[in-house]
């Protein structure tokens, strides 16, 4: 049965979390409301204590301390909070023939043609030389301006429409229109002089507006982190309102339900953990990605505050003896493109949380292949808690594939299984999920934390 209260809160989370920074800030605020403290503001930890560690405002680990020896392992829910998008370049603002643009660089796996002619918003932060930061969020309110990437009209698109879908919108053409100036009315012989007089007038006007609204200058773009995302709120989809249409549900559908499950859990002997990381869409790299030492370092801080203090052996044993659900989405079966799926091994909207034994591509390249003993124990657990689940792969073997953070956790020797929400139109600006699946994922994560 759909948990409508959960769904409404989830949609609000999506509306207010269109970047990894915004997601992390929301989760920390909710965590503190639930009694979590910054681990660096604590000196000792005992059973029942709740702490979190954040990194660069884009990754965080939350812990509910259990009564047993942490060396015996933890229950970990691991998700990512970044999503495919467009990033603003460091020297982005330019004027071209009376239109002002922001130059962008796409982030993650997108179909470039899906991003043109959509109303877009700008979210992010601008850090200035004096150490202050300015939060930017334009395009979401009813009276906000929005922005757009233009496309060629069909009447002139004969050449474009003969090109491959991957090529007919070049990445360098995904530039955002942010302003305009009227060209000179007189197009006679002195037009060049008139145009010179108007050169960069529109750009200067945009810069003046930015300085007035945010106190930022053009060179401040060099230390900015601005992301271009679809403008608009999460919406119910379908006459029956059974689906959710929203940006960023990969992987925020799993991140939100994982964090919410942790907030509402009470640890037994094992310490419960929710891990929300960045950069999954580009390989889990950097200081805030799963491939970094962020989680190890966060766990080390927790162990250091427990009885007995820190030891490398305790850290290694805690990681190796843990169980983890890599809370990440799976491709939902698409009846309009059925030839891409092995229907018997596909996940369906409304079928419940998806267990994906292995991801990777083709010959399981890059896969984390979960142990059947671990899967069996989870099947039994979810059956006991009356949670709906389905076993699936991403698509047909030779069609391609995908990955999650599972293989990066599995390197520690822990049990890891991909378990998440099926998504239709994954990586598109607007993705579809089922309210039933979001509910079942939340229930599954709560059950898992009782292990």
Backbone torsions as a table, in degrees:
resi	resn	phi	psi	omega
1	UNK	NA	136.6	-177.5
2	UNK	-67.9	132.8	175.0
3	UNK	-91.2	94.2	-172.9
4	UNK	-64.5	-34.9	177.6
5	UNK	-63.0	-44.6	176.5
6	UNK	-59.8	-45.8	-176.8
7	UNK	-63.2	-42.8	179.3
8	UNK	-63.4	-41.2	177.2
9	UNK	-66.5	-37.7	178.3
10	UNK	-63.2	-45.0	179.1
11	UNK	-63.3	-37.9	175.9
12	UNK	-64.0	-39.1	176.7
13	UNK	-60.4	-43.6	178.5
14	UNK	-63.8	-42.0	-178.6
15	UNK	-62.4	-34.8	-175.9
16	UNK	-102.2	5.8	-178.1
17	UNK	-135.0	69.4	-179.7
18	UNK	-95.8	-1.2	172.1
19	UNK	-131.1	164.9	179.5
20	UNK	-65.1	-34.6	176.8
21	UNK	-63.1	-43.9	-179.6
22	UNK	-66.1	-38.3	177.2
23	UNK	-64.7	-46.6	-179.4
24	UNK	-61.2	-41.2	-179.6
25	UNK	-63.7	-41.6	178.7
26	UNK	-64.5	-44.1	-178.0
27	UNK	-64.9	-41.0	178.6
28	UNK	-63.9	-42.5	178.9
29	UNK	-61.1	-43.0	179.2
30	UNK	-68.6	-36.2	179.1
31	UNK	-64.5	-45.3	-179.5
32	UNK	-64.1	-35.7	176.0
33	UNK	-64.4	-30.2	179.9
34	UNK	-87.9	4.3	175.3
35	UNK	101.6	7.6	178.1
36	UNK	-79.2	147.4	177.7
37	UNK	-124.6	152.9	173.2
38	UNK	-63.2	126.2	-175.2
39	UNK	-59.6	-29.1	-178.1
40	UNK	-74.6	-7.9	176.4
41	UNK	-102.4	12.9	177.5
42	UNK	-119.5	156.6	179.5
43	UNK	-114.4	-25.8	179.3
44	UNK	-148.3	155.2	-179.2
45	UNK	-131.3	142.5	175.0
46	UNK	-137.5	174.7	-176.7
47	UNK	-53.3	133.3	178.6
48	UNK	95.9	-16.5	179.4
49	UNK	-68.5	149.3	-177.7
50	UNK	-126.2	122.8	-178.7
51	UNK	-138.4	162.1	175.6
52	UNK	-138.4	157.6	174.6
53	UNK	-129.7	130.5	177.4
54	UNK	-119.6	152.9	-179.4
55	UNK	-129.4	115.6	173.3
56	UNK	55.7	25.8	177.6
57	UNK	65.5	15.1	-174.9
58	UNK	-133.1	-3.1	176.4
59	UNK	-147.1	145.7	178.1
60	UNK	-152.6	153.4	175.3
61	UNK	-127.4	130.1	-179.3
62	UNK	-116.4	136.6	-175.0
63	UNK	-127.2	134.7	166.1
64	UNK	-113.9	112.4	-169.5
65	UNK	-73.5	128.9	178.5
66	UNK	-87.0	173.3	-177.3
67	UNK	-86.1	-15.4	-177.7
68	UNK	-90.4	-178.0	178.1
69	UNK	-72.9	123.5	-177.5
70	UNK	-63.7	-22.0	177.6
71	UNK	-63.5	-18.4	178.0
72	UNK	-80.3	-2.8	174.3
73	UNK	110.7	165.9	-178.0
74	UNK	-127.1	165.0	168.3
75	UNK	-102.4	117.8	-171.8
76	UNK	-119.6	130.5	168.4
77	UNK	-107.3	119.7	-175.6
78	UNK	-121.4	122.5	-179.5
79	UNK	-133.9	170.7	173.7
80	UNK	-119.8	151.5	-174.7
81	UNK	-117.1	7.6	172.9
82	UNK	-93.3	155.5	179.8
83	UNK	-141.7	156.0	177.3
84	UNK	-57.1	145.4	-173.2
85	UNK	-170.8	-169.9	170.0
86	UNK	-116.8	134.2	176.3
87	UNK	-104.9	142.1	177.7
88	UNK	-78.7	132.6	179.5
89	UNK	-69.7	169.7	-175.4
90	UNK	-75.2	-28.3	174.6
91	UNK	-122.1	75.6	-163.4
92	UNK	-96.7	-27.1	-166.7
93	UNK	-84.9	124.5	176.2
94	UNK	-150.4	157.9	177.0
95	UNK	-114.2	136.6	180.0
96	UNK	-139.1	112.4	178.4
97	UNK	49.4	51.8	170.1
98	UNK	76.9	4.6	171.1
99	UNK	-112.0	142.9	179.6
100	UNK	-106.3	133.6	-175.0
101	UNK	-125.0	153.6	163.6
102	UNK	-107.4	125.9	-179.4
103	UNK	-79.4	132.7	-175.0
104	UNK	-125.6	166.1	175.3
105	UNK	-135.5	119.8	-174.8
106	UNK	-72.1	150.5	-174.1
107	UNK	-120.6	121.3	177.5
108	UNK	84.1	-175.9	-176.0
109	UNK	-83.2	104.6	178.2
110	UNK	-124.2	159.5	163.9
111	UNK	-94.1	110.7	-170.3
112	UNK	-59.6	-34.0	-177.0
113	UNK	-67.0	-18.5	-179.9
114	UNK	-73.9	-13.4	-173.2
115	UNK	-97.8	-1.4	179.8
116	UNK	-88.8	150.8	176.8
117	UNK	59.5	21.7	173.7
118	UNK	-100.0	146.4	169.8
119	UNK	-68.6	125.7	-174.6
120	UNK	-121.5	153.7	179.5
121	UNK	-120.2	159.6	177.5
122	UNK	-114.5	123.0	177.6
123	UNK	-125.5	146.2	173.0
124	UNK	154.2	-159.6	-176.2
125	UNK	-137.8	142.7	174.0
126	UNK	-117.5	120.9	-179.6
127	UNK	-102.5	125.2	-174.7
128	UNK	-99.1	166.6	-175.7
129	UNK	-59.7	-31.6	-176.8
130	UNK	-78.1	3.1	178.0
131	UNK	93.6	-7.7	178.7
132	UNK	-82.1	158.6	178.8
133	UNK	-127.3	146.4	179.6
134	UNK	-120.3	124.1	176.5
135	UNK	-82.7	133.3	-179.7
136	UNK	-119.1	130.7	177.3
137	UNK	-154.4	97.9	-175.8
138	UNK	-128.5	130.7	176.4
139	UNK	117.4	-0.5	-175.4
140	UNK	-101.8	-29.1	-178.9
141	UNK	-84.6	157.4	-174.9
142	UNK	-59.9	-32.7	-178.8
143	UNK	-99.8	8.1	175.4
144	UNK	-76.4	149.6	166.0
145	UNK	-72.9	156.1	171.2
146	UNK	-116.7	175.6	-176.2
147	UNK	-130.3	165.8	-174.2
148	UNK	-154.7	155.4	170.2
149	UNK	-107.6	124.9	-174.7
150	UNK	-80.4	163.9	178.0
151	UNK	-137.3	167.7	-178.8
152	UNK	-79.8	136.7	175.4
153	UNK	-65.4	147.0	-176.5
154	UNK	-56.0	-30.8	-177.7
155	UNK	-62.1	-25.8	-177.4
156	UNK	-115.6	15.6	-170.6
157	UNK	-104.1	20.1	-177.3
158	UNK	-57.7	-45.0	-179.9
159	UNK	-68.7	-44.0	-179.3
160	UNK	-58.0	-42.3	-173.8
161	UNK	-76.7	-5.8	174.1
162	UNK	-92.8	-10.0	-177.4
163	UNK	-86.2	164.2	177.6
164	UNK	-66.9	147.8	-179.6
165	UNK	-57.5	-31.9	180.0
166	UNK	-72.0	-15.6	-171.3
167	UNK	-114.7	-23.5	-167.8
168	UNK	-75.1	-11.8	166.9
169	UNK	-117.9	95.3	179.5
170	UNK	-62.5	146.7	179.6
171	UNK	-56.3	-36.1	-179.1
172	UNK	-71.6	-10.2	177.5
173	UNK	-93.9	0.7	179.5
174	UNK	-84.7	54.2	-178.3
175	UNK	-102.4	140.5	-169.6
176	UNK	-90.2	129.0	174.8
177	UNK	-79.1	121.5	-176.5
178	UNK	-123.7	1.5	179.8
179	UNK	-179.1	170.3	-178.4
180	UNK	-157.1	159.5	175.9
181	UNK	-136.7	142.8	177.6
182	UNK	-69.5	132.0	176.4
183	UNK	-71.4	163.9	178.6
184	UNK	-64.0	141.9	179.9
185	UNK	-72.2	-32.3	-177.7
186	UNK	-85.9	112.2	-178.8
187	UNK	-105.7	25.7	-179.7
188	UNK	-83.0	-156.5	-171.7
189	UNK	-64.6	-26.6	-178.9
190	UNK	-91.6	11.3	-177.1
191	UNK	-60.7	-36.0	-178.4
192	UNK	-61.4	-41.7	178.7
193	UNK	-65.7	-39.5	179.0
194	UNK	-65.9	-38.8	179.4
195	UNK	-67.2	-38.0	176.7
196	UNK	-60.3	-38.2	179.6
197	UNK	-65.7	-29.2	-179.7
198	UNK	-92.4	-1.8	-173.9
199	UNK	-57.1	127.6	178.2
200	UNK	62.9	13.8	178.6
201	UNK	-62.8	-42.5	-179.8
202	UNK	-67.1	-40.2	177.9
203	UNK	-62.7	-43.5	178.9
204	UNK	-62.8	-35.5	178.0
205	UNK	-65.6	-42.4	177.2
206	UNK	-62.5	-43.2	178.7
207	UNK	-62.3	-38.5	178.6
208	UNK	-64.2	-39.8	178.2
209	UNK	-65.6	-40.0	179.0
210	UNK	-65.9	-39.8	179.4
211	UNK	-67.5	-38.6	179.5
212	UNK	-67.7	-42.3	-175.8
213	UNK	-79.5	-37.3	-171.3
214	UNK	-125.1	-7.9	-178.0
215	UNK	69.9	27.2	-178.6
216	UNK	-111.6	149.7	178.3
217	UNK	-112.1	172.0	-173.8
218	UNK	-59.4	-40.5	-177.6
219	UNK	-71.4	-11.6	176.6
220	UNK	-69.6	-17.4	175.0
221	UNK	-60.3	-25.1	-178.6
222	UNK	-64.0	-24.4	177.4
223	UNK	-121.9	41.1	178.3
224	UNK	-111.6	157.1	172.3
225	UNK	-130.5	89.7	-175.0
226	UNK	-114.0	132.0	-175.9
227	UNK	-120.3	139.2	178.4
228	UNK	-99.9	121.7	-176.4
229	UNK	-134.0	160.9	177.2
230	UNK	-61.3	136.8	177.2
231	UNK	-83.5	139.5	176.5
232	UNK	126.2	163.5	-174.8
233	UNK	-95.9	159.8	171.1
234	UNK	-61.7	139.0	-176.5
235	UNK	-132.0	149.6	167.7
236	UNK	-66.2	145.1	-179.4
237	UNK	-126.1	138.7	179.6
238	UNK	95.5	150.1	177.1
239	UNK	-58.1	-32.4	-179.2
240	UNK	-87.1	-1.4	179.2
241	UNK	56.2	32.1	-176.7
242	UNK	-84.8	-15.3	-174.6
243	UNK	-116.1	161.3	176.7
244	UNK	-119.2	126.8	174.8
245	UNK	-107.7	119.3	-176.1
246	UNK	-163.8	159.6	173.1
247	UNK	-81.7	144.3	168.5
248	UNK	79.2	19.1	-179.6
249	UNK	-70.8	-19.9	166.0
250	UNK	-94.2	102.0	12.1
251	UNK	-125.5	28.0	-174.7
252	UNK	-72.9	-19.5	173.6
253	UNK	-62.2	-35.8	179.9
254	UNK	-86.5	-35.4	179.5
255	UNK	-63.7	-45.3	-178.4
256	UNK	-65.2	-47.2	-178.0
257	UNK	-67.1	-32.7	176.7
258	UNK	-66.0	-48.4	-180.0
259	UNK	-63.5	-43.0	-179.7
260	UNK	-62.1	-40.9	178.1
261	UNK	-61.6	-40.9	179.6
262	UNK	-65.6	-43.0	-179.0
263	UNK	-58.9	-30.9	-175.0
264	UNK	-101.0	12.0	-179.2
265	UNK	-104.1	158.8	172.0
266	UNK	-124.9	121.2	-176.3
267	UNK	-67.2	142.5	171.8
268	UNK	-92.1	-125.4	176.7
269	UNK	-71.1	-36.3	-176.3
270	UNK	-88.4	142.2	174.3
271	UNK	-72.6	133.4	177.5
272	UNK	-97.3	142.0	-174.5
273	UNK	-136.6	140.5	167.0
274	UNK	-121.4	124.8	-177.0
275	UNK	-115.7	121.8	178.4
276	UNK	-120.8	112.9	-172.8
277	UNK	-118.7	170.1	-174.8
278	UNK	-111.7	171.2	168.2
279	UNK	68.0	12.7	179.8
280	UNK	-61.7	-36.2	-175.8
281	UNK	-69.2	-12.3	178.1
282	UNK	-124.2	23.9	173.3
283	UNK	107.2	10.7	177.9
284	UNK	61.1	32.1	-175.4
285	UNK	-87.4	-179.7	173.7
286	UNK	77.5	178.9	-175.3
287	UNK	-70.2	-19.8	-176.3
288	UNK	-110.1	5.1	178.5
289	UNK	-90.5	165.7	-177.9
290	UNK	-67.1	-23.6	179.4
291	UNK	-75.4	-9.9	177.6
292	UNK	-79.2	-178.1	177.1
293	UNK	-93.8	15.3	-175.5
294	UNK	-55.3	-50.4	-175.9
295	UNK	-66.8	-42.0	177.2
296	UNK	-57.7	-46.2	-178.0
297	UNK	-65.1	-40.0	179.1
298	UNK	-63.5	-44.5	179.0
299	UNK	-63.9	-37.6	178.7
300	UNK	-60.5	-39.3	178.4
301	UNK	-64.2	-38.0	178.8
302	UNK	-67.5	-48.0	-179.1
303	UNK	-60.9	-37.2	-178.2
304	UNK	-62.8	-23.0	-177.8
305	UNK	-97.8	2.0	178.4
306	UNK	-93.1	164.1	174.9
307	UNK	-56.7	134.9	-179.1
308	UNK	96.2	-21.7	176.2
309	UNK	71.9	-175.4	-174.4
310	UNK	-79.1	140.2	165.1
311	UNK	-146.9	147.6	179.5
312	UNK	-61.4	-37.2	-179.0
313	UNK	-65.9	-41.0	177.9
314	UNK	-61.7	-43.7	178.3
315	UNK	-59.2	-48.1	-177.2
316	UNK	-65.5	-40.8	179.7
317	UNK	-67.3	-39.6	179.6
318	UNK	-60.8	-41.4	179.4
319	UNK	-70.9	-46.3	-175.4
320	UNK	-66.9	-29.9	-176.2
321	UNK	-94.3	8.0	-175.8
322	UNK	-85.4	159.9	169.4
323	UNK	-114.0	137.8	-177.2
324	UNK	-137.9	136.7	164.4
325	UNK	-100.3	117.5	172.6
326	UNK	-77.4	96.9	-172.4
327	UNK	-77.0	86.8	-178.3
328	UNK	-138.1	154.1	-173.2
329	UNK	-76.0	164.6	174.5
330	UNK	-127.6	158.0	178.4
331	UNK	-70.9	125.5	175.6
332	UNK	-77.9	145.5	177.4
333	UNK	-59.2	132.1	-178.0
334	UNK	-114.1	104.5	-177.6
335	UNK	-59.3	-26.6	179.9
336	UNK	-76.7	-13.2	178.3
337	UNK	-135.5	48.7	-172.8
338	UNK	-62.4	-25.7	-176.8
339	UNK	-68.3	-11.5	179.3
340	UNK	-86.8	-9.2	-172.0
341	UNK	-119.4	147.8	163.9
342	UNK	-88.5	98.8	-169.3
343	UNK	-55.6	-34.5	-178.4
344	UNK	-69.3	-21.5	-179.0
345	UNK	-121.7	34.1	179.1
346	UNK	-109.7	159.0	175.7
347	UNK	-102.5	142.2	-174.6
348	UNK	-115.5	143.1	172.7
349	UNK	-58.1	130.0	-179.9
350	UNK	88.5	-1.4	-177.9
351	UNK	-87.3	-4.0	-179.8
352	UNK	102.8	-177.7	179.5
353	UNK	-60.8	147.3	-176.7
354	UNK	-104.1	125.9	168.6
355	UNK	-95.0	122.0	179.2
356	UNK	-117.0	102.4	-174.7
357	UNK	-59.6	-35.9	178.7
358	UNK	-149.1	148.1	175.3
359	UNK	-110.6	-122.3	180.0
360	UNK	74.0	-165.2	179.4
361	UNK	-140.7	146.7	178.0
362	UNK	48.2	-106.2	-177.7
363	UNK	-79.4	42.5	-178.7
364	UNK	61.0	25.5	-179.5
365	UNK	-61.3	127.2	-180.0
366	UNK	76.3	16.2	-174.4
367	UNK	-85.2	152.0	163.9
368	UNK	-108.3	113.8	-173.4
369	UNK	-102.5	107.5	-172.6
370	UNK	-69.9	148.0	177.1
371	UNK	-69.2	136.4	-179.2
372	UNK	-64.0	-30.7	178.5
373	UNK	-61.5	-40.8	179.5
374	UNK	-66.7	-42.6	179.4
375	UNK	-62.6	-41.4	180.0
376	UNK	-61.3	-41.2	179.7
377	UNK	-65.5	-35.0	178.4
378	UNK	-71.7	-39.5	177.0
379	UNK	-58.2	-45.2	179.8
380	UNK	-63.3	-42.0	-179.5
381	UNK	-61.9	-47.4	-177.9
382	UNK	-69.4	-34.2	174.4
383	UNK	-60.8	-42.1	179.4
384	UNK	-63.4	-32.6	-178.0
385	UNK	-96.4	6.8	176.9
386	UNK	57.2	44.1	178.2
387	UNK	-101.4	132.9	178.7
388	UNK	-79.4	133.6	177.3
389	UNK	-143.6	160.5	178.2
390	UNK	-140.0	148.0	179.4
391	UNK	-101.1	130.3	-173.4
392	UNK	-155.6	165.9	168.4
393	UNK	-114.5	174.9	-177.7
394	UNK	-73.9	-40.8	-179.2
395	UNK	-174.0	-167.9	177.5
396	UNK	-62.6	152.8	-171.0
397	UNK	-55.8	-47.4	-174.1
398	UNK	-90.0	4.2	-176.6
399	UNK	-81.2	-20.4	-177.5
400	UNK	143.8	-136.6	180.0
401	UNK	162.9	-170.0	-179.4
402	UNK	-162.9	174.1	-178.9
403	UNK	-138.3	170.8	178.7
404	UNK	-137.7	-167.5	177.2
405	UNK	-85.0	1.3	-172.6
406	UNK	-58.1	-44.6	-175.3
407	UNK	-66.8	-25.5	180.0
408	UNK	-77.3	-28.0	173.8
409	UNK	-80.2	-35.7	-177.6
410	UNK	-63.7	-21.7	-179.1
411	UNK	-63.4	-19.7	178.3
412	UNK	-80.7	-10.6	-179.7
413	UNK	97.0	3.2	-179.1
414	UNK	-79.2	163.4	170.9
415	UNK	-75.7	128.7	179.8
416	UNK	-137.3	135.2	174.9
417	UNK	-138.3	133.8	173.6
418	UNK	-70.7	129.1	-178.1
419	UNK	-149.4	112.0	-176.3
420	UNK	-160.9	-166.4	-173.6
421	UNK	-90.7	134.5	172.7
422	UNK	-72.6	139.7	-175.9
423	UNK	-128.6	131.7	173.1
424	UNK	-97.6	141.3	-175.9
425	UNK	64.0	38.9	-179.7
426	UNK	-57.1	138.5	-179.9
427	UNK	73.6	0.4	172.3
428	UNK	-76.9	161.9	177.2
429	UNK	-56.5	-32.5	177.1
430	UNK	-124.9	121.6	-176.4
431	UNK	-112.1	155.8	-178.2
432	UNK	-113.9	132.2	169.8
433	UNK	-131.5	166.0	176.3
434	UNK	-98.8	136.0	176.2
435	UNK	-58.8	-35.3	179.4
436	UNK	-62.3	-42.6	-178.0
437	UNK	-68.3	-39.4	177.3
438	UNK	-62.3	-42.2	177.3
439	UNK	-62.1	-46.0	-178.3
440	UNK	-67.0	-35.0	176.6
441	UNK	-62.5	-44.8	177.7
442	UNK	-59.3	-46.2	179.0
443	UNK	-64.2	-37.7	179.3
444	UNK	-66.3	-42.7	-179.8
445	UNK	-65.6	-38.7	176.8
446	UNK	-62.6	-43.0	179.1
447	UNK	-63.3	-42.9	-179.2
448	UNK	-57.9	-38.2	-177.4
449	UNK	-71.7	-2.5	175.6
450	UNK	-91.9	-6.8	-178.3
451	UNK	-59.4	NA	NA
